C-alpha cells in the first residue's frame, strides 16, 4: 500500500482537493492507498475544507466535506511514502523539518512539472476550479508512477 500526504499552508483549500483526487482516482483504479493531508501552519486545525473547495470537488462527484485540517508534524515522515507539497514555501518548510536524505527524498512538489499550485483562498470560485484541474492531472501522474 502506498501512503501519500498532501501539504499546503492551511490545509483547507489545495491539499484537501489533492487528498480527494488521489483517494478517488486510486479507488477507481483499484489501488490500495492511504491518503491524508496537512498544513504547514496550524491556523485551521480541526476545520473542514473551505466551502469553495468542497463545492468545486462536489461538482465532479467527489465529497471532501468530512476531511479535517491538521498541522504537518515531524512524525509524518515516518508514516508516508510521498509527501507532496503545493508550492515552494511549503517545500522549504517541510524540507526544513526533514532529518537526512531518506526523509528529504519523500518530499516533492505536487505538480510534477515543477509548477506551483496557486493558493485560491483570496480569489473567486474560478481559482478553485483551476486548482482542481491542475491537481487532477498531477494526482494521475503520481498514481501512474506508483501503480504502472
C-alpha positions as CSV (number, residue, x, y, z in Angstrom):
1,X,0.0,0.0,0.0
2,X,1.3,3.4,-1.0
3,X,0.9,6.2,1.5
4,X,0.6,9.8,0.4
5,X,0.4,13.1,2.4
6,X,-0.6,16.2,0.6
7,X,0.5,19.5,2.1
8,X,-0.4,23.2,1.7
9,X,-0.3,26.2,4.0
10,X,-3.6,25.9,5.9
11,X,-5.0,22.5,4.8
12,X,-8.4,23.9,3.8
13,X,-8.1,24.7,0.1
14,X,-5.5,23.0,-2.0
15,X,-4.4,19.9,0.0
16,X,-8.0,18.7,0.6
17,X,-8.5,18.8,-3.1
18,X,-5.3,16.8,-3.6
19,X,-6.3,14.3,-1.0
20,X,-9.7,14.0,-2.6
21,X,-8.3,13.4,-6.1
22,X,-5.7,10.9,-5.0
23,X,-8.2,8.9,-2.9
24,X,-10.9,9.0,-5.7
25,X,-8.6,8.0,-8.6
26,X,-6.9,5.3,-6.5
27,X,-10.4,3.8,-5.7
28,X,-11.4,4.0,-9.4
29,X,-8.2,2.2,-10.4
30,X,-8.4,-0.3,-7.6
31,X,-5.1,0.8,-6.0
32,X,-4.6,0.3,-2.3
33,X,-3.5,3.7,-0.8
34,X,-3.6,5.7,2.4
35,X,-4.1,9.4,1.7
36,X,-4.1,12.3,4.2
37,X,-3.5,16.0,4.1
38,X,-1.9,18.6,6.4
39,X,-0.9,22.2,6.5
40,X,2.5,23.7,7.3
41,X,0.6,26.1,9.7
42,X,-1.9,25.1,12.3
43,X,-4.2,28.1,11.6
44,X,-7.2,25.9,10.7
45,X,-6.6,22.8,12.8
46,X,-9.8,20.8,13.1
47,X,-11.7,22.9,10.5
48,X,-13.4,21.4,7.5
49,X,-12.2,22.3,4.0
50,X,-13.1,25.8,2.6
51,X,-16.6,25.7,1.3
52,X,-15.3,26.6,-2.2
53,X,-13.0,23.6,-2.2
54,X,-15.9,21.4,-1.1
55,X,-18.2,22.8,-3.8
56,X,-15.6,22.6,-6.6
57,X,-15.0,18.9,-5.8
58,X,-18.7,18.2,-5.4
59,X,-19.1,19.5,-8.9
60,X,-17.1,16.5,-10.2
61,X,-18.8,14.0,-7.8
62,X,-16.1,13.9,-5.1
63,X,-17.1,14.6,-1.5
64,X,-14.3,16.1,0.7
65,X,-16.6,17.6,3.3
66,X,-15.6,15.1,6.0
67,X,-11.9,16.0,5.9
68,X,-10.4,18.0,8.8
69,X,-7.4,20.2,8.8
70,X,-4.3,19.3,10.8
71,X,-0.8,20.6,11.1
72,X,2.1,18.8,9.4
73,X,4.3,17.1,12.1
74,X,7.8,15.6,12.0
75,X,6.4,12.1,12.6
76,X,4.6,12.3,9.2
77,X,8.0,11.4,7.6
78,X,7.7,8.0,9.3
79,X,4.1,7.4,8.2
80,X,4.1,8.4,4.5
81,X,6.0,7.3,1.4
82,X,5.3,10.5,-0.5
83,X,4.9,14.0,0.9
84,X,3.5,16.1,-1.9
85,X,3.6,19.9,-1.4
86,X,1.7,22.6,-3.3
87,X,4.3,25.3,-3.5
88,X,7.9,26.2,-2.9
89,X,7.2,27.8,0.5
90,X,5.6,24.5,1.6
91,X,8.6,22.7,0.1
92,X,11.0,24.8,2.1
93,X,9.0,24.4,5.4
94,X,8.7,20.6,5.1
95,X,12.3,20.0,4.0
96,X,13.3,22.2,6.9
97,X,11.9,19.5,9.2
98,X,13.5,16.6,7.4
99,X,16.3,14.7,9.0
100,X,18.5,13.3,6.3
101,X,18.4,12.3,2.7
102,X,15.9,9.5,3.2
103,X,13.2,11.9,4.5
104,X,14.1,14.6,2.0
105,X,13.6,12.1,-0.8
106,X,10.0,11.6,0.2
107,X,9.2,15.3,-0.5
108,X,8.2,16.7,-3.9
109,X,6.1,19.4,-5.5
110,X,2.6,18.0,-6.1
111,X,2.7,19.2,-9.7
112,X,5.4,17.1,-11.4
113,X,6.1,19.8,-14.0
114,X,7.6,21.9,-11.2
115,X,4.8,24.4,-11.3
116,X,3.3,25.7,-8.0
117,X,-0.3,25.1,-7.3
118,X,-1.6,28.6,-6.6
119,X,-3.5,29.3,-3.4
120,X,-7.0,30.2,-4.4
121,X,-8.1,31.4,-0.9
122,X,-8.3,35.1,-1.7
123,X,-9.9,34.7,-5.1
124,X,-13.1,33.6,-6.5
125,X,-14.6,30.2,-7.4
126,X,-12.8,30.2,-10.8
127,X,-9.5,29.9,-8.9
128,X,-10.7,26.8,-7.1
129,X,-11.8,25.2,-10.4
130,X,-8.3,25.9,-11.9
131,X,-6.6,24.3,-8.9
132,X,-9.0,21.3,-9.1
133,X,-7.9,20.7,-12.7
134,X,-4.2,21.2,-12.1
135,X,-4.3,18.9,-9.1
136,X,-6.4,16.3,-11.0
137,X,-3.6,15.9,-13.6
138,X,-0.9,15.8,-11.0
139,X,-2.7,13.2,-9.0
140,X,-3.0,11.0,-12.1
141,X,0.8,11.3,-12.6
142,X,1.6,10.1,-9.1
143,X,-0.7,7.1,-9.4
144,X,0.7,6.3,-12.8
145,X,4.2,6.4,-11.4
146,X,3.5,4.3,-8.4
147,X,1.0,1.8,-9.9
148,X,2.2,1.4,-13.5
